[in-house]
C-alpha cells in the first residue's frame, strides 16, 4: 500500500439502534468533497491512543448526540479518494451499537460535519445509504438486528 507516504487513514463508527424502537437506525448526511449530500454512518478518525471501539463511540456521540454501547463488530469498509493531489486509502471499522442515552443533535459535533440527522427505518437502510460499501456492511447489521428481535 502507500504507508511510506503516510496516506493511510483509519476511522471507526457504526449503526446505532434506537433504544425506543429496535427498527430505527441513526444515520447522518454530510456534503462530500464534491458538494453532494450523502447519507452515511457516523464515523471518524481515531485520536491519540484510542481503540477502534472508543473512537466509534466518541464519533457517534460527536456526530449524532447519541450515547451508545457496542453490540457487535460488523467488519470494515475500505476505499480510496484523492485529497490535495494525494491518493488516500481509508479503512473504517464498523460496529452495531444500541443507544443508551442522548438524542439526535448537532451540538456535540466539533467539526460541524453533519448536515442532517435522522432515525431511518431498518427496512429503508439500504436505499437511504449513499455508498455501496456501507450498504454491504448494513446487510450484516440487518441480519444481526433480525436475529436479536
C-alpha angles and dihedrals in degrees: 000000000000099000095129090062093050094241098133119106128187123199137168136205142122159187114302119204117212116252090220100044121027089201094064125086126188117238133173133209124216135171113255124223089273093054097254120135110241129186113223146144119281108261143145149162125304112250126219109308097352121138118230089254093052091048092049092052093045094048092048090052095045096047100037108018090237123135108213145172126217119253100176145344109250101187137257138300118210129191143149133229139170119247123175089346095306127110111236121200110204131190120192119196108213129205137186108232140176125222114248098170148343128060134246106290142147094210097097096048106112093187097041090228099146116084096175136013125198144167104234125198109249089233089061097044096100093050094045099050113090101207127067093216091057090045089054093055091041087064089060090048091050092051091051091047090051091050091051095053 
